Amino acid sequence: VQLVESGGGLVQPGGSLGLSCAASGFTFSSYDMRWYRQVPGKEREFVAYISSSGGVTNYAGSVQGRFAIVRGNARNTVNLQMNSLKSDDTAVYYCRSRVGGIIYWGQGTQVTVSS
């Protein structure tokens, strides 16, 4: 299983950014996917969830209405569109899968929201 995030960077408050996670090594369309984020010195926290079909999504309260998770099962990708970004959204963002009872993480991508 391999998960590779991309799309992070520096953005001003109020701006938008799109993250992508490319998955390989498993039958992507059969598994739910999640995005998490982590700030140094704090625990990794849940951001968004999407079911295997893409029909069900769920978000942390802090990002509800601003972030959108979508997946492309034909391309084995799961994306996170982030709008109205705030300084509190600054973190390393990770995608996560659970395959065969084992949790896998990507290497993460840094998102910095600053003027």
Backbone bond lengths (Angstrom), bond angles and torsions (degrees), N, CA, C in turn:
res aa  C-N    CA-C-N  psi(-1)  N-CA   C-N-CA  omega(-1)  CA-C   N-CA-C  phi
1 V - - - 1.464 - - 1.525 108.75 -
2 Q 1.316 115.75 131.64 1.458 120.30 176.50 1.523 109.31 -136.94
3 L 1.321 114.56 134.16 1.453 122.34 177.44 1.523 107.72 -126.13
4 V 1.327 116.55 127.73 1.455 120.82 -177.35 1.522 108.96 -128.89
5 E 1.334 115.70 113.17 1.459 121.17 178.57 1.519 110.78 -88.06
6 S 1.324 114.65 152.01 1.465 120.81 174.70 1.520 108.88 -153.40
7 G 1.332 114.89 166.37 1.448 120.00 174.06 1.509 115.94 104.60
8 G 1.316 117.89 -3.42 1.448 119.49 178.97 1.526 111.56 -69.86
9 G 1.336 114.73 171.68 1.451 119.60 178.89 1.507 111.69 163.67
10 L 1.324 115.12 -165.04 1.456 122.74 179.67 1.523 109.24 -100.69
11 V 1.325 116.07 131.81 1.460 120.66 179.75 1.521 108.34 -141.99
12 Q 1.310 116.50 149.04 1.456 121.09 179.23 1.525 110.75 -78.21
13 P 1.316 117.03 153.53 1.474 119.95 174.95 1.528 110.53 -54.16
14 G 1.332 114.64 136.93 1.453 120.32 -177.08 1.514 113.83 89.46
15 G 1.311 116.63 -9.97 1.457 121.07 -178.79 1.510 113.38 -83.46
16 S 1.339 115.07 -176.59 1.463 122.03 -177.83 1.521 110.05 -127.51
17 L 1.319 113.58 154.96 1.464 120.43 177.75 1.509 108.14 -153.79
18 G 1.329 117.03 144.77 1.453 121.47 177.11 1.509 111.34 -116.88
19 L 1.318 116.50 129.71 1.453 121.94 176.58 1.518 109.34 -106.33
20 S 1.310 115.51 151.39 1.450 120.91 177.54 1.524 109.73 -132.62
21 C 1.314 115.90 146.93 1.464 122.47 176.33 1.524 107.64 -128.58
22 A 1.314 115.85 118.82 1.462 121.50 178.00 1.527 108.67 -98.09
23 A 1.328 115.64 125.33 1.465 121.07 -175.82 1.522 111.07 -110.58
24 S 1.316 115.50 147.07 1.463 120.40 176.22 1.524 109.21 -153.92
25 G 1.319 115.51 162.64 1.458 120.29 175.85 1.515 115.34 91.02
26 F 1.316 116.76 1.95 1.461 120.61 176.59 1.535 108.54 -153.82
27 T 1.326 115.15 168.68 1.467 119.76 -179.71 1.519 108.45 -79.80
28 F 1.307 114.57 88.94 1.472 122.59 -170.01 1.532 112.17 -52.79
29 S 1.304 117.22 -43.16 1.465 121.11 -173.65 1.530 112.88 -67.51
30 S 1.318 117.72 -8.99 1.462 121.10 -178.53 1.525 113.32 -95.87
31 Y 1.325 117.09 -2.65 1.466 119.43 -171.52 1.518 113.29 -127.09
32 D 1.334 114.10 139.79 1.455 120.44 170.42 1.519 109.35 -64.58
33 M 1.319 115.57 156.15 1.455 120.59 178.50 1.532 109.08 -133.78
34 R 1.324 114.57 155.12 1.461 120.91 -179.75 1.527 110.78 -139.31
35 W 1.316 114.23 153.26 1.467 122.02 168.59 1.526 107.63 -113.24
36 Y 1.320 114.83 138.97 1.457 123.54 174.40 1.520 108.30 -128.06
37 R 1.320 115.54 169.04 1.462 120.17 173.96 1.519 109.42 -145.28
38 Q 1.329 114.71 157.51 1.459 119.63 -177.83 1.517 110.94 -145.65
39 V 1.322 114.54 135.17 1.452 123.12 174.31 1.523 107.32 -106.62
40 P 1.335 118.43 141.75 1.471 119.69 179.37 1.513 112.09 -51.81
41 G 1.320 116.14 132.06 1.449 121.24 178.28 1.512 114.78 87.07
42 K 1.341 116.16 -2.55 1.462 120.21 179.22 1.522 110.30 -123.89
43 E 1.330 115.26 161.55 1.452 119.56 178.16 1.530 110.58 -72.87
44 R 1.326 114.05 153.44 1.454 119.04 175.87 1.528 108.07 -66.74
45 E 1.331 117.17 135.39 1.454 120.44 -176.56 1.529 111.66 -121.69
46 F 1.314 113.65 146.82 1.457 122.16 178.91 1.527 110.58 -65.76
47 V 1.332 115.42 139.60 1.458 121.05 177.15 1.523 111.24 -116.76
48 A 1.349 116.59 -53.50 1.463 119.22 -173.92 1.518 109.95 -155.59
49 Y 1.334 114.04 153.56 1.471 123.33 -178.81 1.522 109.07 -132.08
50 I 1.343 115.29 145.72 1.452 119.89 172.49 1.527 108.14 -141.49
51 S 1.322 115.49 136.97 1.454 120.13 -179.35 1.526 110.66 -73.12
52 S 1.309 115.81 169.66 1.462 120.45 -175.26 1.532 112.57 -59.48
53 S 1.306 116.44 -36.03 1.469 120.27 -179.56 1.519 112.54 -84.68
54 G 1.327 115.57 -14.71 1.452 119.94 -174.95 1.516 113.70 88.01
55 G 1.314 116.94 -0.75 1.448 119.96 -174.71 1.519 115.50 -80.73
56 V 1.323 116.36 -16.38 1.465 120.75 -179.63 1.525 108.83 -125.30
57 T 1.310 116.06 131.38 1.462 121.75 176.27 1.520 109.28 -130.80
58 N 1.317 115.11 157.70 1.457 120.78 178.48 1.520 107.55 -151.46
59 Y 1.336 116.44 147.66 1.457 120.83 -174.84 1.521 111.30 -134.87
60 A 1.309 114.60 152.56 1.454 119.79 168.92 1.521 108.62 -65.77
61 G 1.307 115.67 147.76 1.453 119.67 -178.14 1.519 113.55 -57.95
62 S 1.320 116.28 -32.36 1.458 120.81 -176.50 1.528 113.38 -70.47
63 V 1.340 117.65 -16.91 1.464 120.21 -178.48 1.527 112.41 -118.84
64 Q 1.331 116.71 -5.07 1.466 121.15 -179.08 1.524 110.04 -54.60
65 G 1.328 115.91 130.88 1.458 120.91 178.92 1.512 114.22 86.75
66 R 1.331 117.36 -11.19 1.468 120.54 -179.97 1.533 112.07 -114.64
67 F 1.323 116.38 -31.77 1.458 121.49 -178.37 1.526 109.80 -108.11
68 A 1.325 115.24 152.79 1.467 120.56 176.41 1.528 109.29 -139.22
69 I 1.321 115.35 128.90 1.461 121.07 177.61 1.526 108.49 -104.58
70 V 1.307 115.25 132.29 1.460 121.35 177.74 1.523 107.87 -138.53
71 R 1.322 115.43 159.53 1.458 119.08 178.70 1.516 110.38 -135.76
72 G 1.303 114.72 152.57 1.453 121.81 175.07 1.507 108.32 -122.52
73 N 1.317 116.51 97.18 1.460 119.56 -174.60 1.530 112.80 -68.48
74 A 1.313 116.27 -24.58 1.463 118.68 177.80 1.523 111.73 -71.34
75 R 1.335 115.39 -25.20 1.463 120.21 -177.60 1.524 112.61 -111.42
76 N 1.335 115.93 2.58 1.478 120.01 179.61 1.525 112.47 56.60
77 T 1.312 115.70 46.09 1.462 119.95 179.23 1.530 111.07 -129.58
78 V 1.301 114.76 149.35 1.458 121.47 171.33 1.524 107.16 -130.77
79 N 1.310 115.71 128.38 1.456 121.49 -173.90 1.520 111.05 -115.51
80 L 1.310 114.62 154.70 1.457 121.54 175.97 1.522 107.59 -128.69
81 Q 1.317 116.59 110.67 1.463 121.89 176.31 1.515 107.87 -92.76
82 M 1.322 115.29 123.24 1.460 121.33 -175.68 1.514 109.59 -116.85
83 N 1.315 115.98 120.80 1.459 122.53 -179.03 1.524 110.06 -119.42
84 S 1.319 115.38 163.99 1.475 121.57 178.52 1.526 110.79 48.20
85 L 1.304 115.01 50.12 1.461 119.63 -174.29 1.523 111.70 -67.67
86 K 1.335 114.30 146.12 1.457 122.65 179.94 1.524 108.88 -121.07
87 S 1.307 115.61 163.39 1.467 119.28 178.73 1.528 111.04 -60.07
88 D 1.328 116.77 -31.61 1.469 120.91 178.88 1.525 113.13 -67.20
89 D 1.326 117.31 -12.37 1.462 120.55 177.46 1.523 111.91 -83.19
90 T 1.306 117.24 -6.45 1.462 121.07 177.88 1.518 110.36 -61.99
91 A 1.329 116.13 123.34 1.466 121.17 -176.16 1.522 108.74 -177.86
92 V 1.310 115.19 172.02 1.462 120.93 166.23 1.529 107.09 -91.25
93 Y 1.311 116.55 128.04 1.455 122.45 -176.74 1.534 109.73 -103.78
94 Y 1.338 114.66 133.84 1.448 122.04 -177.39 1.532 110.56 -125.12
95 C 1.311 116.26 142.86 1.458 117.78 166.87 1.524 108.43 -99.10
96 R 1.326 114.64 155.10 1.461 121.01 -172.39 1.510 111.05 -140.07
97 S 1.309 115.97 139.06 1.457 121.18 171.76 1.525 108.19 -130.48
98 R 1.322 114.79 160.03 1.466 120.68 175.15 1.521 106.82 -128.99
99 V 1.312 115.00 111.80 1.458 121.25 -174.76 1.522 108.88 -125.99
100 G 1.323 115.96 123.83 1.462 119.28 -179.64 1.510 112.84 60.27
101 G 1.327 116.21 32.38 1.456 120.83 179.55 1.517 114.78 80.16
102 I 1.302 117.43 0.13 1.460 122.01 -179.71 1.530 108.89 -107.76
103 I 1.323 114.79 133.25 1.462 120.36 178.72 1.530 109.35 -90.79
104 Y 1.315 115.08 131.69 1.457 121.95 178.76 1.525 109.91 -118.72
105 W 1.323 115.02 142.92 1.459 122.53 179.03 1.522 109.90 -124.23
106 G 1.315 115.15 149.86 1.442 119.14 168.79 1.520 110.23 -80.56
107 Q 1.327 116.20 -175.98 1.468 120.64 -178.57 1.516 112.70 -82.41
108 G 1.329 116.12 -13.80 1.456 121.18 178.36 1.519 112.97 91.36
109 T 1.326 114.54 155.78 1.457 121.12 175.92 1.527 108.29 -137.41
110 Q 1.319 116.19 133.79 1.466 121.55 -174.59 1.523 111.13 -80.64
111 V 1.310 115.13 130.65 1.460 122.11 172.55 1.529 107.53 -118.60
112 T 1.307 115.91 123.87 1.467 121.16 178.88 1.515 108.68 -122.47
113 V 1.320 115.62 122.90 1.462 121.45 178.68 1.521 107.27 -109.13
114 S 1.309 115.32 110.48 1.467 119.82 -175.24 1.520 109.55 -159.81
115 S 1.331 114.83 148.91 1.455 119.64 175.39 1.520 110.66 -93.28
